[in-house]
Amino acid sequence: MKIGELARQTGMAASAIRFYEARGLLSQVRRGANGYRDYPPETAQLLAIIGQAQQAGFSLDEIKQLVPADISTWQHAPLLAALKSKVSDIEALEQRLAHSKQQLQALIQLVEAKPGEMPCEENAARVLATMGIASPEGAAKATTSVKPVIVSRGARRHKQGEKQG
């Protein structure tokens, strides 16, 4: 089957099919004397599997390792192990996302708990302080409260002369 027919049959763009072929996912492609690609009928199934695997979170490299060139030679044990591993990856991601969601919800509650007429700048400082983060204003106040003493070179020499003499 030619690439145009395969594209119509699968709903994929011909460029996507060529991309999968270039990545080594479609290896049973024959070329005619005219250079046209000739795909076996099972390529449509293979493209459907690739699309579903991508939607399930598999990378193209993972798919390439899992999906044999001939679907009828698929190995049960490696496929099952890869599927279970992907489920574990998804569960770990769900836990990280749930933790991130809890942190964001706590932050939202903290920001929304702004006392009555408190200005936004003060509320921001309050929220940052609650989080253990120094606000820019607080850091600026800390550095401006201790003023550095600037001594000119002449004054330094004069003081050094007093110490020596």
C-alpha atoms as a printed R data frame, in Angstrom:
    type eleno elety resid chain resno      x       y      z
1   ATOM     1    CA   MET     A     1  0.000   0.000  0.000
2   ATOM     2    CA   LYS     A     2  1.304   3.483 -0.868
3   ATOM     3    CA   ILE     A     3  1.849   6.182  1.782
4   ATOM     4    CA   GLY     A     4 -1.169   8.230  0.652
5   ATOM     5    CA   GLU     A     5 -3.516   5.301  1.088
6   ATOM     6    CA   LEU     A     6 -1.968   4.433  4.476
7   ATOM     7    CA   ALA     A     7 -2.368   8.058  5.575
8   ATOM     8    CA   ARG     A     8 -6.051   8.043  4.571
9   ATOM     9    CA   GLN     A     9 -6.628   4.707  6.271
10  ATOM    10    CA   THR     A    10 -4.992   5.720  9.573
11  ATOM    11    CA   GLY     A    11 -5.845   9.424  9.637
12  ATOM    12    CA   MET     A    12 -2.137  10.229 10.053
13  ATOM    13    CA   ALA     A    13 -0.204  12.687  7.973
14  ATOM    14    CA   ALA     A    14  2.205  11.185  5.465
15  ATOM    15    CA   SER     A    15  4.987  13.206  7.119
16  ATOM    16    CA   ALA     A    16  4.254  11.474 10.461
17  ATOM    17    CA   ILE     A    17  4.440   8.075  8.780
18  ATOM    18    CA   ARG     A    18  7.771   9.001  7.178
19  ATOM    19    CA   PHE     A    19  8.972  10.255 10.584
20  ATOM    20    CA   TYR     A    20  8.135   6.933 12.265
21  ATOM    21    CA   GLU     A    21  9.895   5.127  9.446
22  ATOM    22    CA   ALA     A    22 12.997   7.314  9.842
23  ATOM    23    CA   ARG     A    23 12.997   6.597 13.595
24  ATOM    24    CA   GLY     A    24 13.050   2.858 12.853
25  ATOM    25    CA   LEU     A    25  9.513   2.099 14.031
26  ATOM    26    CA   LEU     A    26  8.364   0.948 10.598
27  ATOM    27    CA   SER     A    27 10.990  -1.390  9.276
28  ATOM    28    CA   GLN     A    28  9.041  -3.556  6.818
29  ATOM    29    CA   VAL     A    29  8.731  -0.836  4.212
30  ATOM    30    CA   ARG     A    30  9.718  -1.830  0.701
31  ATOM    31    CA   ARG     A    31 10.740   0.580 -2.026
32  ATOM    32    CA   GLY     A    32  9.612   0.118 -5.590
33  ATOM    33    CA   ALA     A    33 11.860   0.690 -8.610
34  ATOM    34    CA   ASN     A    34 10.367   4.176 -8.791
35  ATOM    35    CA   GLY     A    35 11.416   4.882 -5.153
36  ATOM    36    CA   TYR     A    36  7.850   4.880 -3.831
37  ATOM    37    CA   ARG     A    37  7.269   3.329 -0.437
38  ATOM    38    CA   ASP     A    38  5.180   0.179 -0.302
39  ATOM    39    CA   TYR     A    39  3.767  -0.644  3.143
40  ATOM    40    CA   PRO     A    40  2.414  -4.052  4.144
41  ATOM    41    CA   PRO     A    41 -1.258  -4.082  5.280
42  ATOM    42    CA   GLU     A    42 -0.341  -4.637  8.981
43  ATOM    43    CA   THR     A    43  1.390  -1.231  9.031
44  ATOM    44    CA   ALA     A    44 -1.984   0.390  9.777
45  ATOM    45    CA   GLN     A    45 -2.249  -1.731 12.950
46  ATOM    46    CA   LEU     A    46  1.320  -0.900 13.892
47  ATOM    47    CA   LEU     A    47  0.658   2.827 13.511
48  ATOM    48    CA   ALA     A    48 -2.434   2.499 15.720
49  ATOM    49    CA   ILE     A    49 -0.326   0.736 18.369
50  ATOM    50    CA   ILE     A    50  2.339   3.451 18.159
51  ATOM    51    CA   GLY     A    51 -0.283   6.186 18.573
52  ATOM    52    CA   GLN     A    52 -1.903   4.496 21.561
53  ATOM    53    CA   ALA     A    53  1.473   3.792 23.170
54  ATOM    54    CA   GLN     A    54  2.421   7.463 22.841
55  ATOM    55    CA   GLN     A    55 -0.879   8.491 24.417
56  ATOM    56    CA   ALA     A    56 -0.134   6.094 27.289
57  ATOM    57    CA   GLY     A    57  3.143   7.901 27.919
58  ATOM    58    CA   PHE     A    58  5.669   5.723 26.109
59  ATOM    59    CA   SER     A    59  8.496   7.506 24.324
60  ATOM    60    CA   LEU     A    60  9.334   6.589 20.740
61  ATOM    61    CA   ASP     A    61 12.523   4.895 21.929
62  ATOM    62    CA   GLU     A    62 10.518   2.766 24.384
63  ATOM    63    CA   ILE     A    63  8.036   1.896 21.662
64  ATOM    64    CA   LYS     A    64 10.849   0.944 19.298
65  ATOM    65    CA   GLN     A    65 12.259  -1.465 21.879
66  ATOM    66    CA   LEU     A    66  8.845  -2.975 22.630
67  ATOM    67    CA   VAL     A    67  7.144  -3.288 19.287
68  ATOM    68    CA   PRO     A    68  8.620  -5.870 16.936
69  ATOM    69    CA   ALA     A    69  8.765  -5.285 13.200
70  ATOM    70    CA   ASP     A    70  6.316  -8.166 12.808
71  ATOM    71    CA   ILE     A    71  3.478  -7.865 15.316
72  ATOM    72    CA   SER     A    72  2.899 -11.621 15.258
73  ATOM    73    CA   THR     A    73  6.292 -12.141 16.963
74  ATOM    74    CA   TRP     A    74  5.477 -10.018 19.995
75  ATOM    75    CA   GLN     A    75  6.971 -11.376 23.229
76  ATOM    76    CA   HIS     A    76  4.461 -11.610 26.085
77  ATOM    77    CA   ALA     A    77  6.821 -11.284 29.085
78  ATOM    78    CA   PRO     A    78  8.757  -8.145 27.977
79  ATOM    79    CA   LEU     A    79  5.528  -6.459 26.906
80  ATOM    80    CA   LEU     A    80  3.872  -7.183 30.236
81  ATOM    81    CA   ALA     A    81  6.949  -5.997 32.164
82  ATOM    82    CA   ALA     A    82  7.060  -2.744 30.176
83  ATOM    83    CA   LEU     A    83  3.357  -2.108 30.732
84  ATOM    84    CA   LYS     A    84  3.670  -2.716 34.478
85  ATOM    85    CA   SER     A    85  6.725  -0.475 34.631
86  ATOM    86    CA   LYS     A    86  4.822   2.327 32.877
87  ATOM    87    CA   VAL     A    87  1.959   1.943 35.383
88  ATOM    88    CA   SER     A    88  4.517   2.301 38.222
89  ATOM    89    CA   ASP     A    89  5.945   5.418 36.555
90  ATOM    90    CA   ILE     A    90  2.453   6.893 36.290
91  ATOM    91    CA   GLU     A    91  1.707   6.114 39.955
92  ATOM    92    CA   ALA     A    92  4.945   7.841 41.027
93  ATOM    93    CA   LEU     A    93  4.028  10.849 38.887
94  ATOM    94    CA   GLU     A    94  0.547  10.904 40.431
95  ATOM    95    CA   GLN     A    95  2.105  10.999 43.914
96  ATOM    96    CA   ARG     A    96  4.400  13.893 42.935
97  ATOM    97    CA   LEU     A    97  1.471  15.736 41.388
98  ATOM    98    CA   ALA     A    98 -0.701  15.159 44.471
99  ATOM    99    CA   HIS     A    99  2.084  16.538 46.685
100 ATOM   100    CA   SER     A   100  2.486  19.578 44.415
101 ATOM   101    CA   LYS     A   101 -1.275  20.109 44.449
102 ATOM   102    CA   GLN     A   102 -1.333  20.026 48.282
103 ATOM   103    CA   GLN     A   103  1.481  22.571 48.449
104 ATOM   104    CA   LEU     A   104 -0.276  24.889 46.029
105 ATOM   105    CA   GLN     A   105 -3.600  24.590 47.862
106 ATOM   106    CA   ALA     A   106 -1.873  25.414 51.161
107 ATOM   107    CA   LEU     A   107 -0.253  28.439 49.540
108 ATOM   108    CA   ILE     A   108 -3.599  29.570 48.130
109 ATOM   109    CA   GLN     A   109 -5.167  29.338 51.599
110 ATOM   110    CA   LEU     A   110 -2.268  31.276 53.075
111 ATOM   111    CA   VAL     A   111 -2.564  34.055 50.491
112 ATOM   112    CA   GLU     A   112 -6.359  34.176 50.826
113 ATOM   113    CA   ALA     A   113 -6.065  34.483 54.621
114 ATOM   114    CA   LYS     A   114 -4.906  38.086 54.197
115 ATOM   115    CA   PRO     A   115 -6.031  40.072 57.212
116 ATOM   116    CA   GLY     A   116 -8.685  42.700 56.436
117 ATOM   117    CA   GLU     A   117 -7.100  45.872 55.179
118 ATOM   118    CA   MET     A   118 -3.514  44.604 55.004
119 ATOM   119    CA   PRO     A   119 -1.788  45.935 51.878
120 ATOM   120    CA   CYS     A   120 -0.743  43.324 49.310
121 ATOM   121    CA   GLU     A   121  2.959  44.056 49.854
122 ATOM   122    CA   GLU     A   122  2.667  43.295 53.571
123 ATOM   123    CA   ASN     A   123  0.624  40.175 52.833
124 ATOM   124    CA   ALA     A   124  3.328  39.003 50.436
125 ATOM   125    CA   ALA     A   125  5.943  39.519 53.159
126 ATOM   126    CA   ARG     A   126  3.711  37.651 55.643
127 ATOM   127    CA   VAL     A   127  3.262  34.723 53.251
128 ATOM   128    CA   LEU     A   128  6.991  34.580 52.489
129 ATOM   129    CA   ALA     A   129  7.846  34.711 56.195
130 ATOM   130    CA   THR     A   130  5.418  31.857 56.879
131 ATOM   131    CA   MET     A   131  7.208  29.872 54.196
132 ATOM   132    CA   GLY     A   132 10.584  30.657 55.757
133 ATOM   133    CA   ILE     A   133 11.615  32.930 52.891
134 ATOM   134    CA   ALA     A   134 12.927  36.416 53.570
135 ATOM   135    CA   SER     A   135 10.971  39.001 51.633
136 ATOM   136    CA   PRO     A   136 12.917  41.474 49.473
137 ATOM   137    CA   GLU     A   137 11.780  44.305 51.750
138 ATOM   138    CA   GLY     A   138 12.973  42.449 54.834
139 ATOM   139    CA   ALA     A   139 16.329  41.727 53.229
140 ATOM   140    CA   ALA     A   140 16.651  45.372 52.172
141 ATOM   141    CA   LYS     A   141 15.827  46.584 55.706
142 ATOM   142    CA   ALA     A   142 18.406  44.208 57.175
143 ATOM   143    CA   THR     A   143 21.147  45.508 54.898
144 ATOM   144    CA   THR     A   144 20.243  49.182 55.344
145 ATOM   145    CA   SER     A   145 20.060  49.006 59.124
146 ATOM   146    CA   VAL     A   146 23.774  48.217 59.323
147 ATOM   147    CA   LYS     A   147 25.587  50.943 57.442
148 ATOM   148    CA   PRO     A   148 29.080  50.130 56.290
149 ATOM   149    CA   VAL     A   149 31.817  52.499 57.341
150 ATOM   150    CA   ILE     A   150 33.723  53.850 54.368
151 ATOM   151    CA   VAL     A   151 37.189  55.027 55.145
152 ATOM   152    CA   SER     A   152 39.243  56.894 52.576
153 ATOM   153    CA   ARG     A   153 42.874  55.905 51.878
154 ATOM   154    CA   GLY     A   154 44.182  59.084 53.488
155 ATOM   155    CA   ALA     A   155 42.248  58.460 56.678
156 ATOM   156    CA   ARG     A   156 43.538  54.880 56.767
157 ATOM   157    CA   ARG     A   157 47.122  56.031 56.398
158 ATOM   158    CA   HIS     A   158 46.597  58.639 59.075
159 ATOM   159    CA   LYS     A   159 45.167  56.067 61.503
160 ATOM   160    CA   GLN     A   160 47.973  53.604 60.705
161 ATOM   161    CA   GLY     A   161 50.532  56.373 61.441
162 ATOM   162    CA   GLU     A   162 48.888  56.996 64.827
163 ATOM   163    CA   LYS     A   163 49.150  53.333 65.735
164 ATOM   164    CA   GLN     A   164 52.814  53.169 64.804
165 ATOM   165    CA   GLY     A   165 53.938  56.362 66.518
